[in-house]
Amino acid sequence: MRARTSKKERKRLVLISVAIISLLVFLVGSVYSDWKQILKNRKSESMLSQKYEQLLEDELRLSAEIIKLQDDEYLARYAKEKYMLSAEGDTIIKMDETQ
């Protein structure tokens, strides 16, 4: 035999159901927002990691260049090649690299 529920009990069940559904919608929205931010952060982390690796390579290259530039012979050769400087009596011949 089935017991009849009163209007009061039905109202209470509807109210509880609406509250639970509202809570679930809020929680799902919150979780979705958090996951969206997590995915965005992972993408950003990946890009920043690549940039960091590139900066480390640049730092090593520049450190090696600093050490080389402290050598007078290298510095003279570098100035001659890069800035086309010459010592007394030097002849500069520029060659085109496009061929």
DSSP file (Angstrom, degrees, kcal/mol; ACC not computed):
  #  RESIDUE AA STRUCTURE BP1 BP2  ACC     N-H-->O    O-->H-N    N-H-->O    O-->H-N    TCO  KAPPA ALPHA  PHI   PSI    X-CA   Y-CA   Z-CA
    1    1 A M              0   0    0      0, 0.0     2,-0.5     0, 0.0     0, 0.0   0.000 360.0 360.0 360.0 138.2    0.0    0.0    0.0
    2    2 A R        -     0   0    0      1,-0.0     2,-0.4     0, 0.0     0, 0.0  -0.764 360.0-136.0 -98.6 131.4    1.3    3.4   -0.9
    3    3 A A        -     0   0    0     -2,-0.5     2,-0.3     1,-0.0    -1,-0.0  -0.683  21.6-124.2 -86.8 136.8    1.2    6.2    1.5
    4    4 A R        -     0   0    0     -2,-0.4     2,-0.4     1,-0.0    -1,-0.0  -0.570  19.5-134.9 -78.9 137.8    0.1    9.5    0.2
    5    5 A T        -     0   0    0     -2,-0.3     2,-0.0     1,-0.0    -1,-0.0  -0.766  19.7-126.7 -94.4 140.1    2.4   12.4    0.6
    6    6 A S     >  -     0   0    0     -2,-0.4     4,-2.2     1,-0.1     5,-0.2  -0.316  23.9-107.4 -78.8 166.1    0.9   15.6    1.9
    7    7 A K  H  > S+     0   0    0      1,-0.2     4,-2.5     2,-0.2     5,-0.2   0.851 120.6  56.3 -60.6 -35.2    1.3   18.9    0.1
    8    8 A K  H  > S+     0   0    0      2,-0.2     4,-2.1     1,-0.2    -1,-0.2   0.922 108.3  45.8 -63.8 -44.8    3.7   20.0    2.9
    9    9 A E  H  > S+     0   0    0      2,-0.2     4,-2.5     1,-0.2    -2,-0.2   0.885 112.3  51.2 -67.7 -38.2    6.0   17.0    2.3
   10   10 A R  H  X S+     0   0    0     -4,-2.2     4,-2.7     2,-0.2     5,-0.2   0.914 109.6  50.3 -64.5 -42.2    5.9   17.5   -1.5
   11   11 A K  H  X S+     0   0    0     -4,-2.5     4,-2.7     1,-0.2    -2,-0.2   0.918 111.0  49.1 -59.9 -43.8    6.8   21.2   -1.1
   12   12 A R  H  X S+     0   0    0     -4,-2.1     4,-2.6     2,-0.2    -2,-0.2   0.915 111.5  48.8 -63.3 -44.3    9.7   20.2    1.1
   13   13 A L  H  X S+     0   0    0     -4,-2.5     4,-2.6     2,-0.2    -2,-0.2   0.904 112.7  48.1 -63.1 -42.1   10.9   17.6   -1.4
   14   14 A V  H  X S+     0   0    0     -4,-2.7     4,-2.8     2,-0.2     5,-0.2   0.926 112.5  49.1 -64.0 -44.4   10.7   20.1   -4.3
   15   15 A L  H  X S+     0   0    0     -4,-2.7     4,-2.2    -5,-0.2    -2,-0.2   0.918 113.2  46.2 -61.8 -44.4   12.6   22.7   -2.2
   16   16 A I  H  X S+     0   0    0     -4,-2.6     4,-2.5     2,-0.2    -1,-0.2   0.906 112.8  50.9 -64.6 -41.6   15.3   20.2   -1.3
   17   17 A S  H  X S+     0   0    0     -4,-2.6     4,-2.8     2,-0.2     5,-0.2   0.917 110.7  48.1 -62.7 -44.4   15.5   19.0   -5.0
   18   18 A V  H  X S+     0   0    0     -4,-2.8     4,-2.6     2,-0.2    -1,-0.2   0.904 112.1  50.0 -62.8 -41.0   15.9   22.6   -6.2
   19   19 A A  H  X S+     0   0    0     -4,-2.2     4,-2.3    -5,-0.2    -2,-0.2   0.918 112.8  46.2 -64.2 -43.4   18.5   23.3   -3.6
   20   20 A I  H  X S+     0   0    0     -4,-2.5     4,-2.5     2,-0.2    -2,-0.2   0.917 113.8  48.1 -66.2 -43.7   20.5   20.1   -4.6
   21   21 A I  H  X S+     0   0    0     -4,-2.8     4,-2.6     2,-0.2    -2,-0.2   0.915 112.0  49.9 -64.0 -42.1   20.2   20.9   -8.3
   22   22 A S  H  X S+     0   0    0     -4,-2.6     4,-2.4    -5,-0.2    -2,-0.2   0.912 111.3  49.3 -61.2 -42.8   21.3   24.5   -7.8
   23   23 A L  H  X S+     0   0    0     -4,-2.3     4,-2.6     2,-0.2    -2,-0.2   0.914 111.3  49.2 -63.1 -43.4   24.3   23.3   -5.7
   24   24 A L  H  X S+     0   0    0     -4,-2.5     4,-2.8     2,-0.2     5,-0.2   0.916 110.6  49.8 -63.4 -43.4   25.2   20.8   -8.4
   25   25 A V  H  X S+     0   0    0     -4,-2.6     4,-2.4     1,-0.2    -2,-0.2   0.922 112.4  48.3 -61.3 -43.6   25.0   23.4  -11.2
   26   26 A F  H  X S+     0   0    0     -4,-2.4     4,-2.3     2,-0.2    -2,-0.2   0.922 113.4  46.8 -61.5 -45.2   27.2   25.7   -9.1
   27   27 A L  H  X S+     0   0    0     -4,-2.6     4,-2.7     2,-0.2    -2,-0.2   0.908 112.4  49.0 -66.1 -42.2   29.8   23.0   -8.4
   28   28 A V  H  X S+     0   0    0     -4,-2.8     4,-2.6     2,-0.2    -1,-0.2   0.916 112.5  49.1 -64.3 -42.3   29.9   21.9  -12.1
   29   29 A G  H  X S+     0   0    0     -4,-2.4     4,-2.3    -5,-0.2    -2,-0.2   0.900 112.2  48.6 -61.8 -41.0   30.4   25.5  -13.2
   30   30 A S  H  X S+     0   0    0     -4,-2.3     4,-2.3     2,-0.2    -2,-0.2   0.919 112.2  47.4 -65.6 -44.5   33.1   26.0  -10.7
   31   31 A V  H  X S+     0   0    0     -4,-2.7     4,-2.7     2,-0.2     5,-0.2   0.909 111.6  51.7 -64.4 -41.8   34.9   22.8  -11.7
   32   32 A Y  H  X S+     0   0    0     -4,-2.6     4,-2.4     1,-0.2    -2,-0.2   0.928 110.4  48.6 -60.2 -45.3   34.6   23.8  -15.4
   33   33 A S  H  X S+     0   0    0     -4,-2.3     4,-2.0     1,-0.2    -1,-0.2   0.909 112.1  48.8 -61.5 -42.9   36.1   27.2  -14.7
   34   34 A D  H  X S+     0   0    0     -4,-2.3     4,-2.4     2,-0.2    -2,-0.2   0.910 111.6  48.8 -64.6 -43.0   38.9   25.7  -12.7
   35   35 A W  H  X S+     0   0    0     -4,-2.7     4,-2.6     2,-0.2     5,-0.2   0.889 109.2  53.4 -64.5 -39.3   39.7   23.1  -15.4
   36   36 A K  H  X S+     0   0    0     -4,-2.4     4,-2.0    -5,-0.2    -1,-0.2   0.925 111.2  45.8 -61.1 -44.2   39.7   25.9  -18.0
   37   37 A Q  H  X S+     0   0    0     -4,-2.0     4,-2.5     2,-0.2    -2,-0.2   0.878 110.6  53.7 -66.1 -38.7   42.2   27.9  -16.0
   38   38 A I  H  X S+     0   0    0     -4,-2.4     4,-2.3     2,-0.2    -2,-0.2   0.926 109.7  47.2 -62.3 -45.1   44.4   24.8  -15.4
   39   39 A L  H  X S+     0   0    0     -4,-2.6     4,-2.0     1,-0.2    -1,-0.2   0.890 112.1  50.3 -64.4 -39.3   44.5   24.1  -19.2
   40   40 A K  H  X S+     0   0    0     -4,-2.0     4,-2.3    -5,-0.2    -1,-0.2   0.907 111.0  49.3 -63.9 -41.7   45.4   27.7  -19.9
   41   41 A N  H  X S+     0   0    0     -4,-2.5     4,-2.8     2,-0.2    -2,-0.2   0.872 108.7  52.9 -66.4 -37.4   48.1   27.6  -17.2
   42   42 A R  H  X S+     0   0    0     -4,-2.3     4,-2.2     2,-0.2    -1,-0.2   0.910 110.2  47.6 -64.4 -41.5   49.6   24.4  -18.7
   43   43 A K  H  X S+     0   0    0     -4,-2.0     4,-2.1     2,-0.2    -2,-0.2   0.927 114.1  47.1 -63.9 -44.5   49.8   26.0  -22.1
   44   44 A S  H  X S+     0   0    0     -4,-2.3     4,-2.7     1,-0.2    -2,-0.2   0.897 110.5  52.7 -63.3 -41.0   51.4   29.1  -20.6
   45   45 A E  H  X S+     0   0    0     -4,-2.8     4,-2.4     1,-0.2    -1,-0.2   0.901 108.3  51.1 -61.9 -41.2   53.8   26.9  -18.7
   46   46 A S  H  X S+     0   0    0     -4,-2.2     4,-2.0     2,-0.2    -1,-0.2   0.926 112.0  45.7 -63.2 -45.5   54.9   25.1  -21.8
   47   47 A M  H  X S+     0   0    0     -4,-2.1     4,-2.2     1,-0.2    -2,-0.2   0.914 114.3  48.2 -64.7 -42.3   55.5   28.3  -23.7
   48   48 A L  H  X S+     0   0    0     -4,-2.7     4,-2.5     1,-0.2    -1,-0.2   0.855 108.6  54.6 -67.3 -34.3   57.4   29.8  -20.8
   49   49 A S  H  X S+     0   0    0     -4,-2.4     4,-2.3    -5,-0.2    -1,-0.2   0.912 109.1  47.7 -64.5 -42.6   59.5   26.6  -20.4
   50   50 A Q  H  X S+     0   0    0     -4,-2.0     4,-2.2     2,-0.2    -2,-0.2   0.910 112.5  49.1 -63.8 -42.1   60.5   26.8  -24.0
   51   51 A K  H  X S+     0   0    0     -4,-2.2     4,-2.4     2,-0.2    -2,-0.2   0.896 109.8  52.2 -64.1 -39.7   61.4   30.5  -23.6
   52   52 A Y  H  X S+     0   0    0     -4,-2.5     4,-2.3     2,-0.2    -2,-0.2   0.916 108.7  49.9 -62.3 -43.9   63.4   29.7  -20.5
   53   53 A E  H  X S+     0   0    0     -4,-2.3     4,-2.1     1,-0.2    -1,-0.2   0.908 110.8  50.0 -61.6 -41.4   65.4   27.0  -22.3
   54   54 A Q  H  X S+     0   0    0     -4,-2.2     4,-2.4     1,-0.2    -1,-0.2   0.900 110.0  50.6 -63.7 -40.7   66.1   29.5  -25.1
   55   55 A L  H  X S+     0   0    0     -4,-2.4     4,-2.5     2,-0.2    -1,-0.2   0.868 108.0  52.7 -66.5 -35.6   67.3   32.1  -22.6
   56   56 A L  H  X S+     0   0    0     -4,-2.3     4,-2.2     2,-0.2    -1,-0.2   0.916 109.9  48.4 -64.8 -41.6   69.6   29.5  -21.0
   57   57 A E  H  X S+     0   0    0     -4,-2.1     4,-2.5     2,-0.2    -2,-0.2   0.918 111.7  49.8 -62.6 -43.1   71.2   28.8  -24.4
   58   58 A D  H  X S+     0   0    0     -4,-2.4     4,-2.8     1,-0.2     5,-0.2   0.898 109.0  52.5 -62.1 -40.1   71.6   32.5  -25.0
   59   59 A E  H  X S+     0   0    0     -4,-2.5     4,-2.4     2,-0.2    -1,-0.2   0.916 110.3  47.3 -62.5 -43.4   73.2   32.9  -21.6
   60   60 A L  H  X S+     0   0    0     -4,-2.2     4,-2.2     2,-0.2    -2,-0.2   0.919 113.4  48.6 -63.3 -43.4   75.7   30.1  -22.4
   61   61 A R  H  X S+     0   0    0     -4,-2.5     4,-2.1     1,-0.2    -2,-0.2   0.921 113.6  46.1 -63.0 -44.3   76.5   31.6  -25.8
   62   62 A L  H  X S+     0   0    0     -4,-2.8     4,-2.4     2,-0.2    -1,-0.2   0.869 110.1  53.6 -69.0 -35.9   77.0   35.1  -24.4
   63   63 A S  H  X S+     0   0    0     -4,-2.4     4,-2.0    -5,-0.2    -1,-0.2   0.914 110.1  47.9 -63.1 -41.7   79.1   33.8  -21.5
   64   64 A A  H  X S+     0   0    0     -4,-2.2     4,-2.3     1,-0.2    -2,-0.2   0.893 110.7  51.8 -64.7 -38.9   81.4   32.1  -24.1
   65   65 A E  H  X S+     0   0    0     -4,-2.1     4,-2.6     2,-0.2    -2,-0.2   0.889 107.2  52.9 -64.8 -39.5   81.5   35.3  -26.1
   66   66 A I  H  X S+     0   0    0     -4,-2.4     4,-0.7     2,-0.2    -1,-0.2   0.921 109.6  48.5 -61.0 -44.0   82.5   37.3  -23.1
   67   67 A I  H >< S+     0   0    0     -4,-2.0     3,-0.7     1,-0.2     4,-0.3   0.914 112.6  48.6 -63.6 -42.0   85.4   34.9  -22.4
   68   68 A K  H >< S+     0   0    0     -4,-2.3     3,-1.9     1,-0.2     7,-0.3   0.903 105.8  57.3 -64.7 -40.5   86.5   35.1  -26.1
   69   69 A L  H 3< S+     0   0    0     -4,-2.6    -1,-0.2     1,-0.3    -2,-0.2   0.644  94.3  67.0 -68.7 -12.7   86.4   38.9  -26.1
   70   70 A Q  T << S+     0   0    0     -3,-0.7     2,-0.5    -4,-0.7    -1,-0.3   0.618  83.5  88.1 -79.7 -12.4   88.8   39.0  -23.2
   71   71 A D  S <> S-     0   0    0     -3,-1.9     4,-2.4    -4,-0.3     5,-0.2  -0.785  73.3-148.6 -87.7 123.5   91.5   37.6  -25.6
   72   72 A D  H  > S+     0   0    0     -2,-0.5     4,-2.3     1,-0.2     5,-0.2   0.866  95.0  51.6 -62.3 -39.4   93.2   40.4  -27.4
   73   73 A E  H  > S+     0   0    0      2,-0.2     4,-2.4     1,-0.2    -1,-0.2   0.932 112.3  45.5 -63.8 -46.0   93.9   38.4  -30.6
   74   74 A Y  H  > S+     0   0    0     -6,-0.2     4,-2.9     1,-0.2    -2,-0.2   0.913 111.8  52.7 -63.4 -42.1   90.3   37.3  -30.8
   75   75 A L  H  X S+     0   0    0     -4,-2.4     4,-2.4    -7,-0.3    -1,-0.2   0.895 110.0  48.0 -62.3 -41.1   89.1   40.9  -30.2
   76   76 A A  H  X S+     0   0    0     -4,-2.3     4,-2.1     2,-0.2    -1,-0.2   0.933 114.1  46.0 -65.5 -45.7   91.3   42.3  -32.9
   77   77 A R  H  X S+     0   0    0     -4,-2.4     4,-2.3     2,-0.2     5,-0.2   0.894 112.8  51.2 -63.6 -40.0   90.1   39.7  -35.4
   78   78 A Y  H  X S+     0   0    0     -4,-2.9     4,-3.1     2,-0.2     5,-0.4   0.922 110.2  48.5 -63.2 -45.5   86.5   40.2  -34.4
   79   79 A A  H  X S+     0   0    0     -4,-2.4     4,-1.7     1,-0.2     6,-1.3   0.888 111.8  50.2 -63.8 -39.1   86.8   44.0  -34.9
   80   80 A K  H  X S+     0   0    0     -4,-2.1     4,-0.6     4,-0.2    -1,-0.2   0.926 118.4  37.8 -64.7 -44.3   88.4   43.5  -38.3
   81   81 A E  H  < S+     0   0    0     -4,-2.3    -2,-0.2    -5,-0.2    -3,-0.2   0.926 124.5  36.6 -74.4 -45.5   85.7   41.1  -39.5
   82   82 A K  H  < S+     0   0    0     -4,-3.1    -3,-0.2    -5,-0.2    -2,-0.2   0.916 132.3  23.3 -78.4 -44.6   82.6   42.8  -37.9
   83   83 A Y  H  < S-     0   0    0     -4,-1.7    -1,-0.2    -5,-0.4    -3,-0.2   0.300  99.2-121.2-109.6   7.8   83.4   46.5  -38.2
   84   84 A M     <  +     0   0    0     -4,-0.6     2,-0.2     1,-0.2    -4,-0.2   0.860  53.9 161.8  53.5  41.6   85.9   46.3  -41.1
   85   85 A L        -     0   0    0     -6,-1.3     2,-0.4    -9,-0.1    -1,-0.2  -0.594  17.6-165.6 -84.7 151.9   88.6   47.9  -39.1
   86   86 A S        -     0   0    0     -2,-0.2     2,-0.1     4,-0.1     3,-0.1  -0.975  17.1-127.2-139.8 154.4   92.1   47.5  -40.3
   87   87 A A    >   -     0   0    0     -2,-0.4     3,-2.1     1,-0.1     2,-0.2  -0.445  57.7 -65.1 -88.3 170.7   95.6   48.0  -39.0
   88   88 A E  T 3  S+     0   0    0      1,-0.3    -1,-0.1    -2,-0.1     3,-0.1  -0.385 125.9  12.5 -58.9 123.4   98.2   50.1  -40.8
   89   89 A G  T 3  S+     0   0    0      1,-0.3    -1,-0.3    -2,-0.2     2,-0.2   0.359  93.2 134.2  91.3  -6.1   99.0   48.4  -44.2
   90   90 A D    <   -     0   0    0     -3,-2.1     2,-0.5     1,-0.0    -1,-0.3  -0.504  44.7-147.1 -75.8 145.9   96.0   46.0  -44.1
   91   91 A T        -     0   0    0     -2,-0.2     2,-0.5    -3,-0.1    -4,-0.0  -0.966   8.6-148.7-113.2 129.2   93.9   45.5  -47.2
   92   92 A I        -     0   0    0     -2,-0.5     2,-0.5    -8,-0.1    -6,-0.0  -0.857  13.7-176.0-101.8 126.5   90.2   44.7  -46.8
   93   93 A I        -     0   0    0     -2,-0.5     2,-0.5     2,-0.0    -2,-0.0  -0.979  11.0-156.1-120.7 118.1   88.5   42.6  -49.4
   94   94 A K        -     0   0    0     -2,-0.5     2,-0.4   -10,-0.0    -2,-0.0  -0.818   7.8-158.3 -97.3 129.0   84.8   42.1  -48.9
   95   95 A M        -     0   0    0     -2,-0.5     2,-0.4     2,-0.0    -2,-0.0  -0.887  16.8-125.5-110.6 137.9   83.3   39.0  -50.5
   96   96 A D        -     0   0    0     -2,-0.4     3,-0.5     1,-0.1    -2,-0.0  -0.658  15.3-162.1 -80.3 129.3   79.7   38.7  -51.4
   97   97 A E  S    S+     0   0    0     -2,-0.4    -1,-0.1     1,-0.2    -2,-0.0   0.374  70.1  89.2 -94.2   4.9   78.2   35.5  -49.8
   98   98 A T              0   0    0      1,-0.2    -1,-0.2     0, 0.0    -2,-0.0   0.672 360.0 360.0 -78.2 -16.2   75.1   35.3  -52.0
   99   99 A Q              0   0    0     -3,-0.5    -1,-0.2     0, 0.0    -2,-0.1   0.469 360.0 360.0 -88.8 360.0   76.7   33.2  -54.8
